[in-house]
Amino acid sequence: MNKEEAIQKLKEIVKPYVKEAELLKNINENTDFINDLNINSANLVDVVLDVEEVFDIEIDAASMEKMRDVKSALAVIEEKLAIK
């Protein structure tokens, strides 16, 4: 899976938690889940759970803390897929 495919998957995962669809149009590596997409921290936990399910990986608490933006999330996903 290339970076663009992973970003598209991530976009689909966060979609239900983003109240303004406009914000999703410009999602990229530098997009911050909380500041740019207005996803609250409680929903961020749901995003992580959905990421685990979609990518069939387990994300530990330390890795979860890192997942604040798209780039970090992709790095964690890539790391976990490599271990699998």
C-alpha positions, 0 to 999 in steps of 0.5 A, spaced: 500 500 500 502 506 498 502 513 502 496 515 498 492 509 499 493 509 506 491 517 506 485 515 503 483 509 508 485 514 513 480 519 510 475 514 510 476 512 517 476 519 520 470 521 516 464 519 521 468 524 526 469 530 522 463 535 523 465 539 517 465 535 510 469 541 507 475 540 512 476 533 509 477 535 502 484 538 503 487 532 508 494 530 507 500 528 511 500 535 515 493 534 517 492 535 525 486 531 527 484 535 533 486 542 530 485 541 523 479 536 523 476 538 529 476 531 532 475 531 539 480 527 544 475 522 545 473 521 538 480 520 537 480 514 541 475 511 536 479 513 530 485 509 533 480 503 534 477 503 527 485 504 525 486 497 528 480 494 525 481 496 518 489 495 518 488 489 522 493 491 527 494 492 535 496 499 537 499 500 544 498 506 548 505 509 547 503 509 539 496 511 540 499 518 544 503 519 537 497 519 533 496 526 533 496 528 525 496 524 519 503 523 518 504 520 525 498 515 524 501 513 517 508 512 521 505 508 526 500 504 521 507 502 517 511 500 523 505 495 526 504 492 519 511 491 518 511 487 525 505 483 523 
